[in-house]
Amino acid sequence: MINKKRYLKFWISRILQHMRKKNFQVDPLPTVKFIDDVNDPDNLFISTGNYDSKTRTVNLYIDSRHVKDILRSFCHEMVHHH
């Protein structure tokens, strides 16, 4: 079984490399926090992630979610960072 957080970190670094190559202004890089605690994973409208512009932090909710879905949330939040 893979370590989900380590796997996510690997793909996030690849996404960031790609964004830099395409001249997205991602520097300084945000802090990325993985949040395991989800009160109601069956709730369709629960937050999947957010970006705090004051602290330059991307928060990603990872409990009960597929890695591809988490990475989509990361990309969405990076647009806010950009």
HUVEN-V777369 format. One record per residue. SS is DSSP state (helix for helix, strand for strand, loop for the rest). PHI is phi in degrees with one decimal (999 if undefined). NEAR is the number of other C-alpha atoms within 8 Angstrom. Layout:
SS_PHI_NEAR + SS_PHI_NEAR
This chain:
loop_999_2 + loop_-80.1_4 + loop_-83.1_6 + helix_-59.3_7 + helix_-67.0_7 + helix_-66.2_7 + helix_-62.8_9 + helix_-62.3_10 + helix_-60.1_8 + helix_-59.8_8 + helix_-71.0_9 + helix_-63.7_10 + helix_-64.3_8 + helix_-67.2_8 + helix_-62.3_9 + helix_-63.7_9 + helix_-60.0_8 + helix_-64.0_8 + helix_-62.4_10 + helix_-63.9_10 + helix_-61.3_7 + loop_-90.7_6 + loop_64.9_6 + loop_-72.3_8 + loop_-84.7_6 + loop_-105.5_12 + loop_-95.2_5 + loop_-71.1_4 + loop_-65.6_6 + loop_-78.2_10 + strand_-79.2_7 + strand_-113.8_8 + strand_-116.9_8 + strand_-97.7_9 + strand_-113.0_10 + loop_-85.5_7 + loop_-81.6_6 + loop_-126.0_8 + loop_-68.7_4 + loop_-143.5_6 + loop_-64.1_9 + loop_-84.4_4 + loop_-75.4_6 + loop_-61.6_5 + loop_-101.5_4 + loop_-71.4_7 + loop_-64.5_6 + loop_-104.1_9 + strand_174.7_11 + strand_-159.3_9 + strand_-124.5_12 + strand_-106.5_8 + loop_-69.9_7 + loop_-70.0_5 + loop_-104.4_5 + loop_52.0_11 + strand_-123.9_12 + strand_-101.1_15 + strand_-103.8_11 + strand_-121.1_14 + strand_-86.3_13 + loop_-115.5_11 + loop_-68.0_9 + loop_60.9_5 + loop_-129.6_7 + loop_-73.6_7 + helix_-56.6_8 + helix_-60.0_6 + helix_-66.5_8 + helix_-64.4_13 + helix_-66.8_11 + helix_-62.1_8 + helix_-62.0_11 + helix_-59.7_12 + helix_-61.5_9 + helix_-60.9_8 + helix_-68.1_12 + helix_-67.9_11 + helix_-64.4_7 + helix_-64.7_7 + helix_-65.1_10 + loop_-60.0_7
